[in-house]
Amino acid sequence: MENDHFYNETKYCTRCADYVRFLRNLEASYCVHCGSKVKLFSAKDRRSFINGLKEDKERRRKKAGNNKRAS
């Protein structure tokens, strides 16, 4: 199993329009290439992540509903 190392960690830079390595301080993280603030996800990946969470929640809710017994 491959261990993730903090040197390989990336975040999304809107100016570079790519996932980049970054420098972090106590308040924010900054792109090592252009110096702008970076975000955890791009807008597209954020929407995909949130939709995936919603789908998982619905699956768990349906599964829990099937496991309930009628009294």
FINU-29986 format. One record per residue: chain; residue number from 1; x negated, y, z of N, C-alpha, C, O, CB in turn. Coordinates in steps of 0.05 Angstrom, whole numbers. Each point is the difference from the previous one (the first is absolute). Glycine has a CB too. Example, Ala and Ser with C-alpha at 12.3 -4.5 7.8 and 13.67 -1.06 7.14 Angstrom:
# residues 2
+-------+-----+--------+--------+--------+--------+---------+--------+--------+--------+--------+--------+--------+--------+--------+---------+--------+
| kette |  nr |  neast | nnorth |    nup | caeast | canorth |   caup |  ceast | cnorth |    cup |  oeast | onorth |    oup | cbeast | cbnorth |   cbup |
+-------+-----+--------+--------+--------+--------+---------+--------+--------+--------+--------+--------+--------+--------+--------+---------+--------+
|     A |   1 |   -264 |   -114 |    156 |     18 |      24 |      0 |    -18 |     24 |      0 |    -21 |      0 |     13 |     59 |     -23 |     12 |
|     A |   2 |    -31 |     44 |    -39 |    -16 |      24 |      1 |     15 |     22 |     14 |    -10 |     22 |      4 |    -14 |     -35 |    -47 |
+-------+-----+--------+--------+--------+--------+---------+--------+--------+--------+--------+--------+--------+--------+--------+---------+--------+
# end
This chain:
# residues 71
+-------+-----+--------+--------+--------+--------+---------+--------+--------+--------+--------+--------+--------+--------+--------+---------+--------+
| kette |  nr |  neast | nnorth |    nup | caeast | canorth |   caup |  ceast | cnorth |    cup |  oeast | onorth |    oup | cbeast | cbnorth |   cbup |
+-------+-----+--------+--------+--------+--------+---------+--------+--------+--------+--------+--------+--------+--------+--------+---------+--------+
|     A |   1 |    -17 |    -24 |      0 |     17 |      24 |      0 |    -18 |     25 |      0 |    -19 |      1 |     15 |     56 |     -26 |      9 |
|     A |   2 |    -30 |     44 |    -41 |    -16 |      24 |     -2 |      8 |     20 |     21 |     24 |      6 |      3 |    -29 |     -14 |    -53 |
|     A |   3 |    -14 |     19 |     64 |      6 |      21 |     20 |      1 |     27 |    -13 |    -18 |      7 |    -16 |     -4 |     -35 |     52 |
|     A |   4 |     43 |     43 |    -31 |      1 |      27 |    -10 |    -19 |     17 |     17 |     -1 |     -3 |     24 |     49 |      -3 |    -40 |
|     A |   5 |    -62 |     24 |      3 |    -19 |      17 |     13 |      8 |     29 |     -5 |     10 |      6 |    -21 |    -47 |     -41 |     15 |
|     A |   6 |     33 |     51 |     26 |      9 |      28 |     -3 |    -13 |     15 |    -23 |     10 |     20 |     -9 |     -2 |     -20 |     58 |
|     A |   7 |    -31 |     -9 |    -58 |    -13 |      12 |    -24 |     16 |     -5 |    -25 |     -2 |     15 |    -20 |    -42 |     -20 |     42 |
|     A |   8 |     61 |    -15 |    -22 |     16 |      -7 |    -24 |     28 |     12 |      2 |     15 |     -3 |    -19 |    -41 |     -39 |     14 |
|     A |   9 |     33 |     55 |     26 |     27 |      11 |      4 |      4 |     24 |    -19 |    -18 |     16 |     -4 |     18 |     -31 |     52 |
|     A |  10 |     24 |     17 |    -60 |      6 |      21 |    -18 |     27 |     13 |      7 |     17 |    -13 |     13 |    -44 |      -9 |    -49 |
|     A |  11 |     30 |     46 |     27 |     26 |      15 |      2 |      4 |     14 |    -26 |    -19 |      2 |    -16 |     15 |       4 |     67 |
|     A |  12 |     28 |      5 |    -55 |      7 |      12 |    -26 |     -7 |     30 |      0 |      9 |     15 |     18 |     27 |     -50 |    -24 |
|     A |  13 |    -50 |     43 |    -14 |     -7 |      28 |     -4 |     18 |     11 |    -23 |     -2 |    -10 |    -22 |    -47 |       3 |     38 |
|     A |  14 |     65 |     27 |    -10 |     17 |      11 |    -21 |    -15 |     15 |    -21 |      8 |      0 |    -23 |     29 |       3 |     56 |
|     A |  15 |    -59 |     10 |    -26 |    -16 |      14 |    -19 |    -14 |    -19 |    -20 |     -1 |      5 |    -24 |     -6 |      32 |     58 |
|     A |  16 |     -5 |    -58 |    -23 |    -13 |     -20 |    -17 |     19 |    -20 |    -13 |     -7 |    -14 |    -18 |    -33 |      19 |     47 |
|     A |  17 |     65 |     -6 |    -18 |     21 |     -18 |    -10 |    -10 |    -29 |      1 |      5 |    -16 |    -19 |     14 |      52 |    -10 |
|     A |  18 |    -31 |    -43 |     51 |    -11 |     -27 |      3 |     -4 |     -6 |     30 |     -1 |     18 |     16 |    -21 |     -16 |    -62 |
|     A |  19 |     19 |    -28 |     52 |     -7 |      -8 |     27 |    -31 |      3 |      2 |    -15 |    -11 |    -16 |     55 |     -21 |     20 |
|     A |  20 |    -48 |     46 |     16 |    -29 |       7 |      3 |     -9 |     -5 |     29 |     16 |     -3 |     18 |    -11 |      38 |    -54 |
|     A |  21 |    -31 |    -36 |     39 |    -12 |      -1 |     27 |      4 |     27 |     12 |      3 |     20 |    -14 |    -37 |     -56 |      1 |
|     A |  22 |     33 |     38 |     39 |      5 |      25 |     13 |    -16 |      3 |     25 |    -11 |    -19 |     11 |     57 |      18 |    -29 |
|     A |  23 |    -48 |     26 |     27 |    -12 |       7 |     26 |     23 |      9 |     18 |     19 |     13 |     -8 |    -63 |       1 |    -13 |
|     A |  24 |     41 |    -22 |     47 |     22 |       5 |     18 |    -11 |     17 |     24 |    -22 |     -5 |      9 |     45 |     -38 |    -22 |
|     A |  25 |     -6 |     62 |     21 |     -6 |      13 |     25 |     25 |     -4 |     19 |     17 |    -16 |     -7 |    -48 |      51 |    -16 |
|     A |  26 |     32 |    -21 |     44 |     22 |      -4 |     19 |     27 |      8 |    -11 |     21 |    -10 |     10 |    -53 |      16 |     27 |
|     A |  27 |     33 |     12 |    -56 |     25 |      11 |     -9 |      9 |    -10 |    -28 |     24 |     -1 |     -5 |    -34 |      40 |     32 |
|     A |  28 |     -8 |    -46 |    -44 |      7 |      -8 |    -28 |    -22 |    -17 |    -12 |    -22 |     -4 |     11 |     50 |      46 |    -16 |
|     A |  29 |    -23 |    -51 |    -19 |    -19 |     -15 |    -16 |     -4 |     15 |    -27 |     19 |     11 |    -10 |     -6 |     -56 |     32 |
|     A |  30 |    -38 |     44 |    -32 |     -6 |      16 |    -24 |    -15 |    -18 |    -20 |    -16 |    -17 |      7 |     13 |      59 |     20 |
|     A |  31 |      9 |    -37 |    -53 |    -12 |     -15 |    -22 |    -30 |      5 |     -1 |     -9 |     23 |      3 |     53 |     -19 |    -29 |
|     A |  32 |    -59 |    -25 |     22 |    -30 |       4 |     -2 |     -8 |     12 |    -27 |    -22 |     10 |     -2 |     16 |     -49 |     33 |
|     A |  33 |     24 |     38 |    -51 |     -7 |      11 |    -26 |      6 |     30 |     -3 |    -17 |     15 |     -9 |     26 |     -60 |     -9 |
|     A |  34 |     15 |     53 |     26 |      8 |      28 |     -5 |      5 |     15 |     26 |      2 |     25 |     -1 |     18 |     -40 |    -41 |
|     A |  35 |    -18 |      2 |     65 |      4 |      14 |     25 |     28 |      6 |      8 |      5 |     11 |     22 |    -48 |       8 |    -30 |
|     A |  36 |     63 |    -26 |     -9 |     28 |       6 |      8 |     10 |    -21 |     19 |    -11 |    -22 |      3 |     18 |      44 |    -48 |
|     A |  37 |     15 |    -14 |     59 |     12 |     -19 |     19 |     11 |    -24 |    -15 |     10 |      2 |    -22 |      1 |      36 |     54 |
|     A |  38 |    -13 |    -61 |    -19 |     11 |     -25 |    -12 |     24 |    -10 |     16 |      3 |      7 |     23 |    -49 |     -18 |    -41 |
|     A |  39 |     62 |     -5 |      5 |     23 |     -12 |     12 |     -3 |    -30 |      0 |    -17 |    -11 |    -14 |     46 |      49 |     -1 |
|     A |  40 |    -14 |    -52 |     32 |     -1 |     -29 |      2 |      8 |    -13 |    -27 |    -13 |    -18 |     -9 |     22 |      21 |     59 |
|     A |  41 |     13 |      7 |    -62 |     11 |     -12 |    -24 |      5 |     22 |    -21 |      2 |     23 |      6 |     20 |     -59 |     21 |
|     A |  42 |    -21 |     27 |    -52 |     10 |      17 |    -22 |     30 |      1 |      3 |     11 |    -17 |     14 |    -50 |       6 |    -45 |
|     A |  43 |     53 |     29 |     18 |     29 |       2 |      2 |     13 |    -25 |    -10 |     19 |    -10 |     12 |    -22 |      60 |    -18 |
|     A |  44 |     -7 |    -61 |    -16 |     11 |     -25 |    -12 |     -3 |    -23 |     20 |     18 |    -16 |      4 |    -28 |      33 |    -51 |
|     A |  45 |    -14 |    -20 |     58 |     -5 |     -22 |     19 |     15 |      3 |     25 |      9 |    -20 |     13 |    -54 |      15 |    -32 |
|     A |  46 |     49 |     30 |     28 |     16 |       5 |     24 |     29 |     -9 |     -4 |     12 |    -13 |     17 |    -41 |      52 |     -6 |
|     A |  47 |     41 |    -32 |    -34 |     27 |      -9 |     -6 |      2 |    -30 |     -1 |     19 |    -12 |     11 |    -11 |      54 |    -37 |
|     A |  48 |    -27 |    -55 |     13 |     -1 |     -29 |     -2 |     -2 |    -13 |     28 |     14 |    -19 |      6 |    -35 |      23 |    -51 |
|     A |  49 |      4 |      7 |     62 |     -3 |     -10 |     27 |     26 |      3 |     16 |      8 |    -19 |     13 |    -57 |      32 |    -14 |
|     A |  50 |     62 |     10 |      0 |     25 |       4 |     14 |     22 |    -18 |    -10 |     15 |    -11 |     16 |    -28 |      59 |     -8 |
|     A |  51 |     15 |    -51 |    -34 |     20 |     -18 |    -12 |     -5 |    -29 |      9 |     19 |    -15 |      6 |    -14 |      45 |    -46 |
|     A |  52 |    -30 |    -38 |     41 |     -7 |     -27 |     10 |      9 |     -4 |     29 |      9 |    -22 |      7 |    -48 |      21 |    -39 |
|     A |  53 |     35 |     21 |     48 |      9 |      -2 |     28 |     30 |     -3 |      2 |     10 |    -15 |     16 |    -50 |      43 |     -2 |
|     A |  54 |     54 |    -12 |    -30 |     30 |      -2 |      0 |      9 |    -28 |     -9 |     18 |    -11 |     12 |    -15 |      60 |    -22 |
|     A |  55 |    -16 |    -60 |    -11 |      8 |     -27 |     -9 |     -6 |    -21 |     21 |     16 |    -18 |      4 |    -26 |      33 |    -51 |
|     A |  56 |    -13 |    -13 |     60 |     -6 |     -19 |     22 |     20 |      2 |     23 |      8 |    -20 |     11 |    -56 |      23 |    -23 |
|     A |  57 |     56 |     22 |     18 |     20 |       4 |     22 |     26 |    -14 |     -8 |     13 |    -13 |     17 |    -35 |      57 |     -4 |
|     A |  58 |     31 |    -40 |    -38 |     25 |     -12 |     -9 |     -2 |    -31 |      1 |     19 |    -13 |      8 |    -10 |      53 |    -37 |
|     A |  59 |    -32 |    -51 |     20 |     -3 |     -29 |      1 |      1 |    -11 |     29 |     13 |    -20 |      5 |    -41 |      23 |    -47 |
|     A |  60 |     15 |     12 |     60 |      1 |      -9 |     28 |     28 |      2 |     11 |      9 |    -17 |     16 |    -56 |      32 |    -10 |
|     A |  61 |     61 |      6 |    -13 |     28 |       4 |     10 |     18 |    -22 |    -11 |     16 |    -11 |     15 |    -23 |      61 |    -13 |
|     A |  62 |      4 |    -57 |    -28 |     16 |     -22 |    -11 |     -7 |    -27 |     13 |     18 |    -16 |      6 |    -15 |      41 |    -49 |
|     A |  63 |    -28 |    -29 |     47 |     -9 |     -26 |     13 |     10 |     -2 |     28 |      9 |    -21 |      8 |    -50 |      21 |    -36 |
|     A |  64 |     41 |     22 |     43 |     10 |       0 |     27 |     30 |     -4 |      0 |     11 |    -13 |     18 |    -48 |      44 |     -4 |
|     A |  65 |     51 |    -20 |    -34 |     29 |      -4 |     -1 |      7 |    -29 |     -6 |     21 |    -10 |      9 |    -16 |      57 |    -25 |
|     A |  66 |    -22 |    -61 |      1 |      5 |     -29 |     -7 |     -6 |    -18 |     24 |     11 |    -22 |      1 |    -22 |      32 |    -48 |
|     A |  67 |     -5 |     -1 |     66 |     -7 |     -16 |     23 |     19 |      3 |     23 |     -1 |    -16 |     19 |    -46 |      20 |    -33 |
|     A |  68 |     66 |     15 |     13 |     19 |       4 |     21 |     21 |    -22 |     -1 |      9 |     -8 |    -22 |    -17 |      58 |     21 |
|     A |  69 |     16 |    -60 |     24 |     20 |     -21 |      1 |     27 |     12 |      8 |      1 |     18 |     16 |    -36 |     -53 |     -4 |
|     A |  70 |     56 |     24 |    -24 |     27 |      10 |      7 |      7 |    -13 |     27 |     -4 |    -24 |      3 |     18 |      30 |    -52 |
|     A |  71 |     -2 |      9 |     68 |      7 |     -11 |     25 |     30 |     -3 |      2 |     10 |     -9 |     21 |    -49 |      30 |      0 |
+-------+-----+--------+--------+--------+--------+---------+--------+--------+--------+--------+--------+--------+--------+--------+---------+--------+
# end
